[in-house]
Amino acid sequence: MNATSSEQHRVPTTVFSGFLGSGKTTIISHLIDTLQANGTKVAYIKNEIGDTDIDSKLMKGKDIETKELLNGCICCTLVGPFASAVSELITSYHPDRIIIEASGAADPSAIALMINSHPELTRDGIISIVDVENFEGYKDLSVTAQNQTQFTDLIIFNKVEMVPLDRKKAVVGYVRELNTHSPIIEAPAGTVDPEVVFGLDPKHLEPFILEHAQHKHTHAHTQNHIQSDHFEAFTLKSPQPISEEKVRSVLETLPKPIFRTKGIFLTPEGKWLSYNGVGKKVTIEPVEDATSFNENIFVFIGVDADQFQNDIQKNLLG
């Protein structure tokens, strides 16, 4: 009786994982809109490996409670801050549901273990987002990226409207090399039905969680897998307006190791624009509510990215 009562008071928590630039924030934003329209009280936790988070600031325009966990992964270096953030959200906001957007370098099995061990949470599902437009298989990706596909309840193909059918079939082949059990659904224009995403039965992942727990003390990436994967992030800031043409020119000619960029900037015409870049592809769009921003913010993520900071700063802000 007491156990059942305790379980009823646990907050269902869903984790969205996916490699850097897969489109997690876009899908989550649309899901939150639908949940709010149905009267669901949502809390959102965003994890970034860098020192600046833009997405959660933009999300605050949706009138939801958000928490940012920066400079590391909640699966290894930010375990304590994660537990504190969850407890604070539940105590002050009393959400019906918590959505966690893991960093693009996070190991979802470790996050699932943390949720299972938290007395106020129940794990609702691990969702993996795959960018079908830019995905080229796993041979050049880290073990962490492979884990994101293996350890998931549901796989969502994003940016499907950008590719032909044979491209989607090829990505299915890549995914099925690592994961033959999780269903795959599509999210055209970043939209997916909440009825499909939430309320999943996560029991089939329990053996993997137990295995992770048993090997945690010898698992190298639980110490700091970001360093072993050579992921680095840096942020450039400036108070001066900058033209869209200049921003696009710099972003489309970045060194290949810089594979993920995002930011927000003010143009000389007084318009705030946000951008997202994956590889050489850059999308720039107007910001509806820029009240949380008072300066330009440019975030760059990649392999050994710090070595390129000075040159990029000179080209962008010089």
KOLVO-871045 format. One record per residue (C-alpha): residue in one letter; chain; z, y, x. Coordinates in steps of 0.5 Angstrom, whole numbers, plus 2048, in hexadecimal, padded with zeros to 3 digits. Each point is the difference from the previous one (the first is absolute). Layout:
{rest=A	kette=A	z=Z	y=Y	x=X}
...
//
This chain:
{rest=M	kette=A	z=800	y=800	x=800}
{rest=N	kette=A	z=802	y=805	x=805}
{rest=A	kette=A	z=7FA	y=7FE	x=805}
{rest=T	kette=A	z=7FB	y=801	x=7FA}
{rest=S	kette=A	z=803	y=807	x=7FE}
{rest=S	kette=A	z=800	y=802	x=808}
{rest=E	kette=A	z=7F8	y=7FE	x=800}
{rest=Q	kette=A	z=7FF	y=804	x=7FA}
{rest=H	kette=A	z=802	y=806	x=803}
{rest=R	kette=A	z=7FC	y=7FF	x=807}
{rest=V	kette=A	z=7FA	y=805	x=800}
{rest=P	kette=A	z=7F9	y=7FC	x=800}
{rest=T	kette=A	z=7FD	y=802	x=807}
{rest=T	kette=A	z=7F9	y=800	x=802}
{rest=V	kette=A	z=7FD	y=800	x=807}
{rest=F	kette=A	z=7F9	y=803	x=801}
{rest=S	kette=A	z=7FD	y=7FE	x=807}
{rest=G	kette=A	z=7FA	y=800	x=803}
{rest=F	kette=A	z=7FD	y=802	x=807}
{rest=L	kette=A	z=7FF	y=808	x=802}
{rest=G	kette=A	z=7FB	y=803	x=7FB}
{rest=S	kette=A	z=800	y=7FB	x=7FB}
{rest=G	kette=A	z=801	y=805	x=7FA}
{rest=K	kette=A	z=807	y=7FE	x=7FE}
{rest=T	kette=A	z=802	y=807	x=7FE}
{rest=T	kette=A	z=7FA	y=801	x=7FC}
{rest=I	kette=A	z=802	y=7F9	x=7FC}
{rest=I	kette=A	z=807	y=802	x=800}
{rest=S	kette=A	z=7FF	y=807	x=7FD}
{rest=H	kette=A	z=7FC	y=7FD	x=7FA}
{rest=L	kette=A	z=805	y=7FB	x=7FF}
{rest=I	kette=A	z=805	y=805	x=7FF}
{rest=D	kette=A	z=7FC	y=804	x=7FC}
{rest=T	kette=A	z=800	y=7FA	x=7FB}
{rest=L	kette=A	z=807	y=7FE	x=800}
{rest=Q	kette=A	z=802	y=807	x=7FF}
{rest=A	kette=A	z=7FC	y=801	x=7FA}
{rest=N	kette=A	z=803	y=7FA	x=7FD}
{rest=G	kette=A	z=807	y=803	x=802}
{rest=T	kette=A	z=802	y=7FC	x=806}
{rest=K	kette=A	z=804	y=803	x=805}
{rest=V	kette=A	z=7FE	y=7FF	x=807}
{rest=A	kette=A	z=802	y=801	x=807}
{rest=Y	kette=A	z=7FC	y=800	x=806}
{rest=I	kette=A	z=802	y=7FF	x=807}
{rest=K	kette=A	z=7FA	y=801	x=805}
{rest=N	kette=A	z=801	y=7FE	x=807}
{rest=E	kette=A	z=7FB	y=803	x=806}
{rest=I	kette=A	z=800	y=7FE	x=807}
{rest=G	kette=A	z=7FF	y=807	x=802}
{rest=D	kette=A	z=805	y=806	x=7FF}
{rest=T	kette=A	z=7FC	y=803	x=7FA}
{rest=D	kette=A	z=7FF	y=7FE	x=7F9}
{rest=I	kette=A	z=7FB	y=804	x=7FC}
{rest=D	kette=A	z=7FF	y=7FB	x=7FB}
{rest=S	kette=A	z=807	y=800	x=7FD}
{rest=K	kette=A	z=800	y=807	x=800}
{rest=L	kette=A	z=7FA	y=800	x=7FB}
{rest=M	kette=A	z=803	y=7FB	x=7FC}
{rest=K	kette=A	z=806	y=804	x=7FE}
{rest=G	kette=A	z=7FB	y=804	x=7FC}
{rest=K	kette=A	z=800	y=7FA	x=7FB}
{rest=D	kette=A	z=808	y=802	x=7FF}
{rest=I	kette=A	z=802	y=7F9	x=803}
{rest=E	kette=A	z=806	y=7FF	x=805}
{rest=T	kette=A	z=7FD	y=7FF	x=807}
{rest=K	kette=A	z=803	y=7FE	x=807}
{rest=E	kette=A	z=7FD	y=800	x=806}
{rest=L	kette=A	z=802	y=7FB	x=806}
{rest=L	kette=A	z=7FC	y=803	x=806}
{rest=N	kette=A	z=7FF	y=7FE	x=808}
{rest=G	kette=A	z=800	y=7F9	x=7FF}
{rest=C	kette=A	z=7FF	y=7FA	x=7FC}
{rest=I	kette=A	z=806	y=7FE	x=7FA}
{rest=C	kette=A	z=7FF	y=7F9	x=802}
{rest=C	kette=A	z=803	y=801	x=807}
{rest=T	kette=A	z=802	y=806	x=803}
{rest=L	kette=A	z=802	y=804	x=7F9}
{rest=V	kette=A	z=804	y=7FA	x=7FD}
{rest=G	kette=A	z=806	y=804	x=7FF}
{rest=P	kette=A	z=7FD	y=806	x=7FD}
{rest=F	kette=A	z=7FC	y=7FC	x=7FB}
{rest=A	kette=A	z=806	y=7FD	x=7FD}
{rest=S	kette=A	z=804	y=807	x=800}
{rest=A	kette=A	z=7F9	y=803	x=7FC}
{rest=V	kette=A	z=800	y=7FB	x=7FB}
{rest=S	kette=A	z=808	y=800	x=7FF}
{rest=E	kette=A	z=7FF	y=808	x=7FF}
{rest=L	kette=A	z=7FA	y=7FF	x=7FB}
{rest=I	kette=A	z=803	y=7FB	x=7FC}
{rest=T	kette=A	z=807	y=804	x=800}
{rest=S	kette=A	z=7FD	y=807	x=7FE}
{rest=Y	kette=A	z=7F9	y=7FF	x=7FD}
{rest=H	kette=A	z=802	y=7F9	x=7FC}
{rest=P	kette=A	z=7F8	y=7FE	x=800}
{rest=D	kette=A	z=7FD	y=7FA	x=7FC}
{rest=R	kette=A	z=7FC	y=7FE	x=806}
{rest=I	kette=A	z=7FF	y=802	x=807}
{rest=I	kette=A	z=7F9	y=800	x=804}
{rest=I	kette=A	z=800	y=7FF	x=808}
{rest=E	kette=A	z=7FA	y=802	x=803}
{rest=A	kette=A	z=801	y=7FD	x=807}
{rest=S	kette=A	z=7FD	y=803	x=806}
{rest=G	kette=A	z=7F9	y=7FD	x=802}
{rest=A	kette=A	z=803	y=7FC	x=806}
{rest=A	kette=A	z=806	y=7FD	x=7FC}
{rest=D	kette=A	z=801	y=7F9	x=800}
{rest=P	kette=A	z=801	y=7FE	x=7F8}
{rest=S	kette=A	z=804	y=7FA	x=801}
{rest=A	kette=A	z=806	y=804	x=804}
{rest=I	kette=A	z=800	y=805	x=7FA}
{rest=A	kette=A	z=801	y=7FA	x=7FB}
{rest=L	kette=A	z=805	y=7FE	x=804}
{rest=M	kette=A	z=804	y=806	x=7FF}
{rest=I	kette=A	z=7FF	y=801	x=7F9}
{rest=N	kette=A	z=802	y=7F9	x=7FF}
{rest=S	kette=A	z=807	y=802	x=803}
{rest=H	kette=A	z=801	y=806	x=7FD}
{rest=P	kette=A	z=805	y=7FF	x=7FA}
{rest=E	kette=A	z=7FD	y=806	x=7FC}
{rest=L	kette=A	z=7F8	y=7FD	x=800}
{rest=T	kette=A	z=7FC	y=7FB	x=7FE}
{rest=R	kette=A	z=7FA	y=7FE	x=803}
{rest=D	kette=A	z=7FA	y=801	x=7FB}
{rest=G	kette=A	z=7FA	y=7FF	x=804}
{rest=I	kette=A	z=7FD	y=801	x=807}
{rest=I	kette=A	z=7F9	y=803	x=7FF}
{rest=S	kette=A	z=7FB	y=801	x=806}
{rest=I	kette=A	z=7FA	y=805	x=7FF}
{rest=V	kette=A	z=7F9	y=7FE	x=804}
{rest=D	kette=A	z=7FB	y=806	x=801}
{rest=V	kette=A	z=7FA	y=7FC	x=7FF}
{rest=E	kette=A	z=7FB	y=806	x=802}
{rest=N	kette=A	z=803	y=800	x=807}
{rest=F	kette=A	z=803	y=7F9	x=801}
{rest=E	kette=A	z=7FD	y=7FC	x=806}
{rest=G	kette=A	z=804	y=7FA	x=800}
{rest=Y	kette=A	z=807	y=7FE	x=804}
{rest=K	kette=A	z=7FD	y=7FE	x=807}
{rest=D	kette=A	z=801	y=807	x=803}
{rest=L	kette=A	z=807	y=802	x=7FB}
{rest=S	kette=A	z=807	y=7FF	x=802}
{rest=V	kette=A	z=804	y=7FA	x=7FE}
{rest=T	kette=A	z=804	y=805	x=7FB}
{rest=A	kette=A	z=7F9	y=801	x=7FD}
{rest=Q	kette=A	z=7FF	y=7F9	x=7FF}
{rest=N	kette=A	z=807	y=7FF	x=7FD}
{rest=Q	kette=A	z=7FF	y=805	x=7FB}
{rest=T	kette=A	z=7FA	y=7FC	x=7FD}
{rest=Q	kette=A	z=804	y=7F9	x=801}
{rest=F	kette=A	z=807	y=802	x=7FD}
{rest=T	kette=A	z=7FE	y=803	x=7F9}
{rest=D	kette=A	z=800	y=7FF	x=7F9}
{rest=L	kette=A	z=7FA	y=803	x=7FE}
{rest=I	kette=A	z=7FA	y=803	x=804}
{rest=I	kette=A	z=7FC	y=807	x=7FD}
{rest=F	kette=A	z=7F9	y=801	x=803}
{rest=N	kette=A	z=800	y=808	x=800}
{rest=K	kette=A	z=7FA	y=804	x=801}
{rest=V	kette=A	z=7FB	y=7FB	x=7FC}
{rest=E	kette=A	z=7FC	y=805	x=7FD}
{rest=M	kette=A	z=7FE	y=802	x=807}
{rest=V	kette=A	z=7FD	y=7F9	x=802}
{rest=P	kette=A	z=7FA	y=7FB	x=7FD}
{rest=L	kette=A	z=802	y=7F9	x=7FE}
{rest=D	kette=A	z=7FF	y=7FD	x=806}
{rest=R	kette=A	z=804	y=804	x=804}
{rest=K	kette=A	z=806	y=7FE	x=7FB}
{rest=K	kette=A	z=7FE	y=7F9	x=801}
{rest=A	kette=A	z=801	y=800	x=808}
{rest=V	kette=A	z=807	y=804	x=7FF}
{rest=V	kette=A	z=802	y=7FA	x=7FC}
{rest=G	kette=A	z=7FE	y=7FB	x=805}
{rest=Y	kette=A	z=804	y=804	x=805}
{rest=V	kette=A	z=806	y=800	x=7FC}
{rest=R	kette=A	z=800	y=7F9	x=7FE}
{rest=E	kette=A	z=800	y=7FE	x=807}
{rest=L	kette=A	z=807	y=802	x=800}
{rest=N	kette=A	z=802	y=800	x=7F9}
{rest=T	kette=A	z=7FE	y=7FA	x=7FB}
{rest=H	kette=A	z=805	y=801	x=7FB}
{rest=S	kette=A	z=801	y=807	x=7FE}
{rest=P	kette=A	z=7FB	y=803	x=7FA}
{rest=I	kette=A	z=7FB	y=806	x=802}
{rest=I	kette=A	z=7FF	y=805	x=7FB}
{rest=E	kette=A	z=7FC	y=807	x=801}
{rest=A	kette=A	z=802	y=807	x=7FF}
{rest=P	kette=A	z=7FA	y=804	x=7FE}
{rest=A	kette=A	z=801	y=807	x=802}
{rest=G	kette=A	z=807	y=7FE	x=802}
{rest=T	kette=A	z=802	y=7FE	x=7F9}
{rest=V	kette=A	z=803	y=7FA	x=7FE}
{rest=D	kette=A	z=804	y=7FD	x=7FA}
{rest=P	kette=A	z=808	y=801	x=801}
{rest=E	kette=A	z=800	y=7F9	x=7FB}
{rest=V	kette=A	z=7FD	y=7FD	x=806}
{rest=V	kette=A	z=804	y=803	x=806}
{rest=F	kette=A	z=807	y=800	x=7FD}
{rest=G	kette=A	z=804	y=7FA	x=7FE}
{rest=L	kette=A	z=7FD	y=7FB	x=804}
{rest=D	kette=A	z=804	y=7F9	x=802}
{rest=P	kette=A	z=802	y=801	x=807}
{rest=K	kette=A	z=803	y=7F9	x=801}
{rest=H	kette=A	z=7FA	y=7FD	x=804}
{rest=L	kette=A	z=802	y=805	x=806}
{rest=E	kette=A	z=807	y=7FD	x=801}
{rest=P	kette=A	z=7FE	y=7FB	x=805}
{rest=F	kette=A	z=7FD	y=805	x=804}
{rest=I	kette=A	z=806	y=805	x=7FF}
{rest=L	kette=A	z=805	y=7FA	x=802}
{rest=E	kette=A	z=7FC	y=7FF	x=806}
{rest=H	kette=A	z=800	y=807	x=802}
{rest=A	kette=A	z=807	y=801	x=800}
{rest=Q	kette=A	z=801	y=7F9	x=804}
{rest=H	kette=A	z=7FC	y=803	x=806}
{rest=K	kette=A	z=802	y=807	x=7FF}
{rest=H	kette=A	z=804	y=800	x=807}
{rest=T	kette=A	z=7FA	y=7FE	x=804}
{rest=H	kette=A	z=7FA	y=803	x=7FC}
{rest=A	kette=A	z=7FE	y=806	x=805}
{rest=H	kette=A	z=7FD	y=805	x=7FB}
{rest=T	kette=A	z=807	y=800	x=7FC}
{rest=Q	kette=A	z=802	y=804	x=806}
{rest=N	kette=A	z=7FA	y=805	x=800}
{rest=H	kette=A	z=7FA	y=7FD	x=7FF}
{rest=I	kette=A	z=7FC	y=807	x=7FF}
{rest=Q	kette=A	z=801	y=801	x=808}
{rest=S	kette=A	z=7FD	y=7F9	x=801}
{rest=D	kette=A	z=7FA	y=801	x=7FC}
{rest=H	kette=A	z=7FF	y=807	x=804}
{rest=F	kette=A	z=800	y=804	x=7F9}
{rest=E	kette=A	z=802	y=807	x=801}
{rest=A	kette=A	z=800	y=807	x=7FC}
{rest=F	kette=A	z=800	y=807	x=801}
{rest=T	kette=A	z=800	y=806	x=7FC}
{rest=L	kette=A	z=7FD	y=807	x=801}
{rest=K	kette=A	z=802	y=806	x=7FC}
{rest=S	kette=A	z=7FD	y=807	x=7FF}
{rest=P	kette=A	z=802	y=806	x=7FC}
{rest=Q	kette=A	z=7F9	y=803	x=800}
{rest=P	kette=A	z=7FA	y=7FE	x=7FB}
{rest=I	kette=A	z=7FB	y=7FC	x=803}
{rest=S	kette=A	z=7F9	y=7FF	x=7FD}
{rest=E	kette=A	z=7FE	y=7F9	x=7FC}
{rest=E	kette=A	z=7FA	y=800	x=805}
{rest=K	kette=A	z=804	y=800	x=806}
{rest=V	kette=A	z=805	y=7FB	x=7FE}
{rest=R	kette=A	z=7FA	y=7FB	x=7FD}
{rest=S	kette=A	z=7FC	y=801	x=807}
{rest=V	kette=A	z=807	y=7FE	x=804}
{rest=L	kette=A	z=802	y=7FA	x=7FC}
{rest=E	kette=A	z=7F9	y=7FD	x=800}
{rest=T	kette=A	z=7FF	y=800	x=807}
{rest=L	kette=A	z=807	y=7FD	x=802}
{rest=P	kette=A	z=801	y=7FB	x=806}
{rest=K	kette=A	z=7FF	y=7F9	x=7FD}
{rest=P	kette=A	z=808	y=7FE	x=801}
{rest=I	kette=A	z=802	y=805	x=7FB}
{rest=F	kette=A	z=7FE	y=7FC	x=7FA}
{rest=R	kette=A	z=804	y=804	x=7FA}
{rest=T	kette=A	z=801	y=807	x=7FF}
{rest=K	kette=A	z=803	y=804	x=7FA}
{rest=G	kette=A	z=803	y=807	x=7FF}
{rest=I	kette=A	z=800	y=807	x=7FC}
{rest=F	kette=A	z=7FD	y=806	x=802}
{rest=L	kette=A	z=7FF	y=807	x=7FD}
{rest=T	kette=A	z=7F9	y=803	x=801}
{rest=P	kette=A	z=7FE	y=808	x=801}
{rest=E	kette=A	z=7FE	y=800	x=7F9}
{rest=G	kette=A	z=807	y=7FF	x=7FE}
{rest=K	kette=A	z=7FF	y=7F8	x=7FD}
{rest=W	kette=A	z=805	y=7FB	x=802}
{rest=L	kette=A	z=7FC	y=7F9	x=802}
{rest=S	kette=A	z=802	y=7F9	x=801}
{rest=Y	kette=A	z=7FC	y=7FB	x=804}
{rest=N	kette=A	z=800	y=7F9	x=802}
{rest=G	kette=A	z=7FD	y=7FC	x=805}
{rest=V	kette=A	z=7FE	y=7F9	x=802}
{rest=G	kette=A	z=7FC	y=7FF	x=806}
{rest=K	kette=A	z=7FA	y=806	x=800}
{rest=K	kette=A	z=801	y=800	x=7F8}
{rest=V	kette=A	z=803	y=806	x=7FE}
{rest=T	kette=A	z=802	y=802	x=7F9}
{rest=I	kette=A	z=802	y=807	x=7FE}
{rest=E	kette=A	z=803	y=803	x=7FA}
{rest=P	kette=A	z=803	y=806	x=7FC}
{rest=V	kette=A	z=808	y=7FF	x=800}
{rest=E	kette=A	z=802	y=802	x=7F9}
{rest=D	kette=A	z=808	y=801	x=802}
{rest=A	kette=A	z=801	y=803	x=807}
{rest=T	kette=A	z=806	y=803	x=7FF}
{rest=S	kette=A	z=804	y=7FB	x=804}
{rest=F	kette=A	z=7FB	y=803	x=806}
{rest=N	kette=A	z=801	y=806	x=804}
{rest=E	kette=A	z=7FB	y=7FE	x=806}
{rest=N	kette=A	z=7FB	y=7FB	x=802}
{rest=I	kette=A	z=801	y=7F9	x=802}
{rest=F	kette=A	z=7FC	y=7FB	x=804}
{rest=V	kette=A	z=802	y=7F9	x=801}
{rest=F	kette=A	z=7FD	y=7FB	x=804}
{rest=I	kette=A	z=801	y=7F9	x=801}
{rest=G	kette=A	z=7FD	y=7FB	x=805}
{rest=V	kette=A	z=801	y=7FB	x=806}
{rest=D	kette=A	z=803	y=804	x=806}
{rest=A	kette=A	z=7FE	y=806	x=7FC}
{rest=D	kette=A	z=805	y=805	x=804}
{rest=Q	kette=A	z=7FB	y=800	x=806}
{rest=F	kette=A	z=7FB	y=804	x=7FB}
{rest=Q	kette=A	z=804	y=805	x=7FD}
{rest=N	kette=A	z=7FF	y=806	x=805}
{rest=D	kette=A	z=7F8	y=800	x=7FF}
{rest=I	kette=A	z=801	y=7FF	x=7F9}
{rest=Q	kette=A	z=805	y=806	x=7FF}
{rest=K	kette=A	z=7FB	y=804	x=805}
{rest=N	kette=A	z=7FA	y=7FE	x=7FB}
{rest=L	kette=A	z=803	y=801	x=7FA}
{rest=L	kette=A	z=805	y=806	x=801}
{rest=G	kette=A	z=7FD	y=803	x=806}
//
